Amino acid sequence: MLRAILTAATLLCASQAFAQEMTAAQRDACMGDYQKYCKSVTPGGGRIIACLAKESDKLTPACKKVLQAAEKK
């Protein structure tokens, strides 16, 4: 599962459109995890997604679900 999330993060780093395509609910699902683990990361270029993927074992189930859904795109 970790490998799948890391693969998704790699793909998402190449796609800056991901953040624009996220719904408010998807952003909300990961906001707490972002604040806790990735707050110091500068937004853009997929850096936040990469950070969240790096911390995947600590993420909430809702945020993991968002990242998994992004992998399928």
C-alpha positions in Angstrom: 0.0 0.0 0.0 2.8 2.4 0.8 4.4 1.7 -2.5 1.1 2.5 -4.2 0.8 5.8 -2.4 4.4 6.7 -3.2 3.8 5.9 -6.8 0.8 8.1 -6.8 2.8 10.9 -5.2 5.4 10.6 -7.9 2.8 10.8 -10.6 1.1 13.7 -8.9 4.4 15.6 -8.6 4.4 15.7 -12.4 0.9 17.0 -12.5 0.4 20.4 -11.0 -3.3 20.2 -12.0 -4.0 17.9 -9.1 -4.5 20.6 -6.6 -6.9 22.5 -8.9 -8.9 19.3 -9.5 -9.3 18.6 -5.8 -12.7 19.3 -4.3 -13.1 21.2 -1.1 -14.0 17.9 0.7 -10.8 16.3 -0.5 -8.7 19.2 0.6 -10.5 19.2 4.0 -9.8 15.5 4.4 -6.0 16.1 4.3 -5.9 19.6 5.9 -5.2 18.2 9.4 -2.5 15.9 8.2 -1.0 18.8 6.1 -0.9 21.0 9.2 0.6 18.3 11.3 3.2 16.9 9.0 3.8 19.2 6.0 3.1 22.7 7.2 6.6 23.9 6.4 6.4 22.6 2.8 6.1 25.3 0.2 3.0 24.7 -2.0 3.3 24.0 -5.7 4.9 21.5 -7.9 3.3 18.6 -6.1 5.5 19.1 -3.0 2.6 18.8 -0.5 1.4 15.6 -2.1 4.9 14.2 -2.0 5.2 15.2 1.7 1.9 13.6 2.6 2.9 10.4 0.7 6.2 10.3 2.7 4.1 10.4 5.9 1.5 8.0 4.6 1.8 5.6 7.5 0.7 8.4 9.8 -2.2 9.9 7.7 -5.8 9.7 8.7 -7.9 7.2 6.8 -9.8 10.0 5.0 -6.6 11.5 3.6 -5.2 8.1 2.6 -8.5 7.6 0.6 -8.0 10.9 -1.2 -4.4 10.0 -2.2 -5.5 6.5 -3.3 -8.3 8.1 -5.5 -5.7 10.4 -7.0 -3.6 7.4 -7.9 -6.4 6.0 -10.0 -6.6 9.2 -12.1 
